Amino acid sequence: MDWSNNLIFLVRPYWQYAKTYLVGRIAISAVIMPCIAFIEVTLLQNIIDSIIMGKDMAATLTMAITYGAILLLLTLLRWGFLILYDRWKVVEIQNKINRSIYARVAQTDYQNFDNPEYYNDFTFAAGEYASKAAAALDLLTTLCGFIMVSLAMSVYLAQLGPWVIAISLIGCAVCMYGQRLISLCGIAKTKEAIPHERRLAYVHRISYQRQFAADMKSTGLSQAMMNMFDVSGNNRVAVYQKYRQQHWTGNLIMFVAWSCMETLQLVYIIICAYTLSLSVGALTGLFTAAKRLNGQVNQFTGMLGQYMELSLYADKIRTFFSKTSAIEAQPSGNSAPEGSWEVQLRGISFSYPNSSFAVRKMNFTIPAGSKIAIVGENGAGKTTLAKLLLRLYDTDAGEILINGHPIASHDVRNVRHRIGVAFQDPQVYALTVRENLQLYHQADDATLKRVLKTVGLDIPLDAEITREFDPKGIVLSGGQTQKLALARLMHGDFGLLLLDEPSSALDPLAEYELAKLLFDRAHSTTTIMVSHRLSSIRHADIIYMVVSGSIVEFGTHEELMSLGGRYAEMFAKQAENYVAP
């Protein structure tokens, strides 16, 4: 574990976003705090000596007021910086840190989201990076303060009682050993508890998110979640119990070392008082300086534990940022072509890790401006094809061409911007209706109202969707959500429309009408509809029947019905549901 680099990693955002603030924090700890500590120690000594030596009261008051004025000035500088600048600046930097996490997610390959470890790393980074960066800065500034204050106290003590310094160093070494035991125990405990905490977090998420509420109330999901909570909670408790002895041992070592250190220093100072004929002021200063130095030792041993803990957190956060992305990190390529696209699939193959499913050597060409459909049973590979066309994944073999050029030669974000997508389970967001409609392209209100009317939605543009933030927000049904997703595609310029079961929540008649409406746009936009409800795609120019990742039939509806193969069989079975016996 690279502790020094981990601390630098956590503090780096402060150097990146606020160099002046970082320097100010360090200056307060390394300059102002040691000055305050030194003045407080010497002030008491000088005042007592001045009184005992019978100096003029005016001179003693003048000295005290001078010292007090300097202390006031230094304290005002410190607290002025912390109150007027520190508090809002920390929030600003935390916002920038969190934004860097979300920006990183946006540049991460889609395949990483298939990995539960990536989700774990992301949630950990999002939840901890900003706070741990602030803690690392506190640790760094505290360390600077410790070095300088300890140096100031050591300079003072070296003249009056040098063995106080030696006793403090020995006590510090023993306390550090005890703190190391505690820290190693804490790190091991944290690592072992993570799997159980992930399950507890999952129960928490399932319990409060709206999409699970119906199942929680109407099925046995609630009891299953409670069982998971009980088992994981007990396992987490067992982890903490496992390390209690080691934790107790480390604390015992620190407590004994600390007590012995203070007792030995006290004995030494008493001996000095009798053997060195120290003045009352010097003796008072010696006690005060020793107490200050001990406080620094105590703080330093605590810092060691924080240092090890922060290094562990930094390792996990760095794991998130170290994820490589072959697709999203690709240098900018050619701009996506204008107008409707010709799309070619040349012998493409693809499979998911740890899965028997695969797309196998698929070949077909979609002429520009044509309307085609890809059909098949669930799990046949239809949605996988959609994800390959969006370049959420790269093919294992073969290539996809846009107007004769490999899709990988184009800028991936530019390509996606020109592909209009409507999935089976579209998402709407806690934004206004207007903002939800403008996810692809901006448009004036008149255009947006027209497309809403086209898909049969009568909702105001300024209304907020969902009640995430607005109790008066609009809650859409499944069918209305799909209509809104389709309305996004009714304005703007696309080279390809990719419709993956976009109207499955609608009744068959409404689905047929919307499919016809979308296909009517095919004169200006190449359209691919993925579906297993065959009545909605009868008017496609070409229909491809996919079974187990391979094309087994293709042709027009009439040609496939005449062929009497898998398509005709599936169509006949679906038609039976709408024909009276």
PyMOL commands that set and color helices and strands:
alter all, ss='L'
color gray80, all
select helices_A, chain A and resi 3-17+19-52+57-106+110-114+116-160+162-208+210-218+221-242+244-275+280-321+382-389+407-409+412-417+433-437+445-454+478-490+508-523+534-537+557-563+566-576
alter helices_A, ss='H'
color red, helices_A
select strands_A, chain A and resi 343-351+358-366+371-375+397-402+405-406+419-422+496-500+526-531+542-547+550-555
alter strands_A, ss='S'
color yellow, strands_A
deselect
rebuild
show_as cartoon
